[in-house]
Amino acid sequence: MSRNIIIFIFFFTSCFVKHKERGTPENFINHVIADASIYSRDSVAILADLYFKMKNHTASFTNPEYFDSTVLFIDTIIYDSSLDKIAVFLVAQNPTCRNPNSRSKLPYYYNANCYLGKRLKKDSSTFDLKCLCGYSEINFNDYESALDALEEDFFLELATLLDEKNQPVYKYNVNDRRFWESPTGWKRIFK
C-alpha cells in the first residue's frame, strides 16, 4: 500500500512540475494594471475597431458565421509597462444556428482569439491590432470554457511552440513581462 502512495505522489509531483515548466515563472509575471479610465476608454475603442473588422469580414472574422447578431466581449487587456503595447482576449458569441457543424441544442456557441496591438498615438485609444489567429479557440458551449482554453494557450502553451528548426516561435507567454521586448514575442508581430 505504501508503494502505491509513493507512486501516486511521484506521478502527481511530476505532473505538477511539468505543468509549472510551461507557465511563466512567478518573478516574470506581468503585473501592469492600467487606470480604470484608460482601460475603459481603450476597451470601447478596441471593440469599435473589432466590430468594424467583423462587419468587413477581416482579421479573425473571415468566416460567414460572424454577422450582425454576433456579440463580442473583451475579457482581458494585458498591457506592457508603457501601456502602449497590448494583448486582448476576445470572445465572440454566435447563435448556434450560424454554425453548420453544430448539433448543440444550446442557443449560442463561443469562439475566442488573442489580438496583439500597439497604441498609434500617445494618449489616444487607437490601436493597430493584429490577430494571433493561428491559435484560435472555436465552437465552445460556454464563454468560460472558451476563455479557459484561450488562457491555457497564451499563458501556458505559447512559450512552448517550436518552429520547423525546433526553435521557440514566441519564447514567452503573453503574461510574461519579457514578452513585450523580445524579438520572439510582441516584436515578432510588430517589427
N, C-alpha and C positions, 0 to 999 in steps of 0.2 A: 504494500500500500504506500509506504513512504517513497518507494521508487517512482510510482505514478505521480505523486505530488511533485517530486523533483523534476520529472519530465514536463509536467504541466507548467511549473514555474519557469523552466528553461524556455519552453515554447512561448509563453506569454511575454517574457522579457526580451526574447529575440525579436518577436513581432513589434514590440514597443520601440526597441532601438531602431529597427528598420524603418518604422513609421517616422520616427524622430529625424532620421537622416534626410528624409525628403523635405521636411519642413524647414522653415527659416530659423536659424539659431536665435535664441532669445535676445542676445546682445545686438542683433542687426534688425530686429523688427521695427518697421516704420511706425512711429507714434505721432506723426504730424496730424494735428487737428486744426481745421480751418474754422475761423469765426463763423457762427451760425448765419450771419447775414451774407457772408461770402458764399458759404455752402448753398444757401437757399437761392441766391441770385444765379450762381453757376448752374444749379440743378435745373432751374427754369429755362435758361438759355440752351443748355445741352439737350433737354427734352424737345425744345422747339426745333433744334437742328436735326435731331433724330427722327422726329415726326416728318420733317421735310424730306429726309433721306428715304423714309418709308413710303411716303406719297409718290416719290420718284423711283422707287424700287432700286435703290443703290445701297452700297455698303452691305450690311448683313440682311437686307430686306429685299433681295432679288426674287425670292420665292413669291408666287402669286397668292400664297396663303395670307400674306400681310395685306390688309386693306383698311378701310376707314373704321371698322369695328375692332381693330387691334388696339389694345391698351398697352402702353409702355410704362415701365416702372424703373426708375433709377434706385437701386437698392443701396449702393455704396459709391462714394467718390473717394479715392485714395489720392492724396496729394504728396508731392515731394516737398522739401523744406522751403522752397521758394514760392510754393503754391501755384507755379506756372506749368507744372507737368502733372498729369493726372492719369489715373486708371479708373474707368467707370464700369461698374457691374450693372448690366441692363437685363431686365426680364420682360419678355413680351407675352401677353395673354391673348390668345385667339380662341374664337368659338370652335369647338370640336368639329363642327360640320365643315370647316375650312380645311381640315386635314384628311386627305384622301386615303391615308393609310391607317386611320384610327378606327378601332371598334369600340372605343370607350363610350360609356353612357354618361360620362361627366360633361358638364356644359362647356368647359374650357380645357385647353392644353397650354403648356408653357415652354418657351424657348428662352435661352439666356446666352449672352455674349459679353465679352470684355472689350472695351474700347480704350485705346491709349490716346492721349491728347496733349496738345501744347497750347497755352494761352497765347493768342495772337498779339495782344497789346496789354501792357501793364494796366492794371485797374479796370480791365474790361472782363466780360464773361463770354467772349468769343473765343472758341477753341477750334483748332484743326483736329478733327477726330479721325482715327484710323482703327478699324476693327481688327482684332486678332481672331478672325472668323475661322481659322483652321482649327480652333478649339471650342467650337460651339456646343451648347447643350440643347438637345431638341426632344420634343414630344414627352414632356413630363406631365404627370397628372395634377401636380400642385406646385405652387410658387416655391414653397420651402425646399422641395426636392431639387428643383432646377437650380436654386441658389446654392444648395449644398454641393451639388456637382460642380458648379462654377468655382466655388471657393476651394474645393479639392484640387481642381485643375490649376488654378492660379496662385494658391497659397502653398500647395504641396508638390504638384507634378511639374510645373513649368520649368523649374530648375533641373529636372532630370531628363528633359528632352535632348536627344542627341541627333546630330546631323549625319549625313552619309559617311563622314570621316570620323565618326564616333566622338565628335567634339560637342560641347554644350551649345544648344541653339540660343538659349537665353541666359543660362548660368545662374540666374537668381529668380526667385519668385517675386510677384508684384508687391508683396508686403515686406520686402527686404529693402532697406534704405540704399543699399548698393546698386539696386536695380536701376535707379534713376540716372546714374553717371556711367554705368558700364556700357562698353561698345556692344556687348551681347545682351543688353537689357533694353531699356526705353530707347536708347540711341540706335539700336538696331532698326527700329521703325522710323525714328526721326533723326536722320543723319545730318 
